[in-house]
Amino acid sequence: MDNDQECIDVHFERPTESGFDSVRIKLPTYEVTVWEGNYTDEEIDFFIQVLKNSCDLFYKYAKEGGLKFTK
């Protein structure tokens, strides 16, 4: 990968009885770097499609330090 290209890792998690199912996908390559738990191939494909459809937003919010939620 080009050293000038910005990369971010996007994490997906869900709670289980014994902890969490976790997956981490690297942008812009869409490489799955962590896959722990019981996610199906179809769920991973769905996550990758979400990232492909919204990649620009993930980069925007990563540069801004994430989303800010207030009560």
N, C-alpha and C positions, 0 to 999 in steps of 0.2 A: 504494500500500500504506500502511496505517496506520502512523504513526511509532512507535506503542507496540508493534507486533507484532514479535516476535523472528524473525530470519531466520538460517538457516545454509546453507552450501554443502556439499554432499556430493560427493566425488570418487570416481570409479571409474577404475582404470587397469589395463592389462595390458601386459606387455613384448612388443615386436616385434623383428624383426631390426634395425630402424633407429631404435629408441627406444621409444615408448609410444603406445598408443591411450588417449585420455583423454576423459572426459565429466564435466561438473560440472552438478549439478541443485540449484536453490535451493528450500529449504523456507520457507514452507508453500505456495508457488505451484506447485511441481513444474516450474518453467521450466528448460529446458535452456539453460545460459548458455555452455557450452563443449562442442564436439563435434569432436574432432580424431582422425583415424585412421580405422579401418575397422569401427567398431561398426555393426551393422545396426539398422534400425528396430525389429525384434523384440527385440534386446538392450536398446535404450533403453526400450522398453515394459516389459520385465522389470525393469529398474532402478527405474523409476517405481513399479511395483507393489510391489517390495520396500520402497521408501520409504513408500508409502501404508500398507502393513501394519505398519510398524515406526516410524512417525514419532515416537511418544512416546519410544521408546528413543533415537533420534538426538538429540532435544532433551535428554534426561536426561544422556547421556554428553557432549554438547557443553558443558553447564553444569558438568560435573565435570572438564572438561579432557581428555576422551577416555578410552579404555580403557587400563589399565595392565597390561602383560605382564611377568612375571618368569620367570627361568629356574630 
